[in-house]
Amino acid sequence: MTSVKSLYIYPIKACRGISVDVAYLSPTGFKWDRAWMVVNSNGRMLTQRVEPRLALVEVHLPEEALNGQWHSSLPSDSAFSLRAPGMELLQVPLVSAIRSSIVENASVWEWTGSALDEGPDAADWFTRYLGKACRLVRFDSENAVRSVDPDYVVGYNTTFTDGFPLLLISQPSLDALNEKLPDPLSINRFRPNILVQGCEPFAEDLWETFTISNLKFHGVKLCSRCKVTTIDPETTEQGSEPLKTLQSFRAGGNMSLSKAKGKVFFGQNVVCEESVNSHTRSLSIRVGDNMKVLNKLTHVLDSMV
């Protein structure tokens, strides 16, 4: 039986993730996932592609933020903390009545919108850590909307993710990849939100509609992988794997995908149907929840890439 093995959120884009037992749904995906990002002086996102040391930044959310209290209200003094090699502890308020400024040109790939600046202390911390002028910003959920690509699914929004609210991978897929690699990799190389077990390798490619607990999910796009997967999140050293091995059996050409011969795929981007209205009630999934496939494709389609 297929079930949820692990759940992850990544509060700051490109920084370390947090493994959670319960993940709460918001209209943009898991609550707190990619709610913040580091930007350069032009408001452009900074990721591990150009700043691999972001992989060493640890984010710690307080218990009240992880147990669902955000559906009512968080204590006014709630804060999350950041740690990184050679840096002092930084506390960033989760709730703040006054923001220092609004960054109007925060950008992620093709999207540009407003974001909330987290102030000079956070900016100074990241500037000293990365050695370049940058700031920490929070998604401006009251004034900004970032819709997902309507070529794949309509009616869903996200925050500072690469493009979709959630990423799902199966443990058997990772196991199958690791059998081909000279050195096995952990799942944190691939930064999923949902890791499932109890299925065939790469079965998730074909999941069109499925449920976890009593919530309905839709697979919308295979996830093409970039050089971030080649960066060791423990050391920031970069190699050729797993992209070299994925190219041998998970490239578009190998998968009969004429639109994506130059890309390699691992995992599927998904959306949760009920999450659109999750601001009115508490919705969650947890480790151990059973998963049931309602509809699946017979083969991967070009429309999924």
Secondary structure, DSSP 8 states (H G I E B T S, - for coil): --EEEEEEE-SBTTS--EEESEEEEETTEETTTT-EEEEETTSBB--TTT-GGGGG-EEE--HHHHTTGGGT---TT-EEEEE-TT---EEEESS-S--S-EEEEEEETTEEEEEEE--HHHHHHHHHHHTS-EEEEEE-TTT--EE--TTT-SS-EESSSSSSSEEEEEHHHHHHHHHHSSS---GGGT--SEEEESS-TTGGGGEEEEEETTEEEEEEEEEE--GGGGB-TTT--B-STTHHHHHHHSBTTTTT-GGGTT-BEEEEEEEEGGGGGGGGS--EEETT-BEEEEEE-SS--GGG-
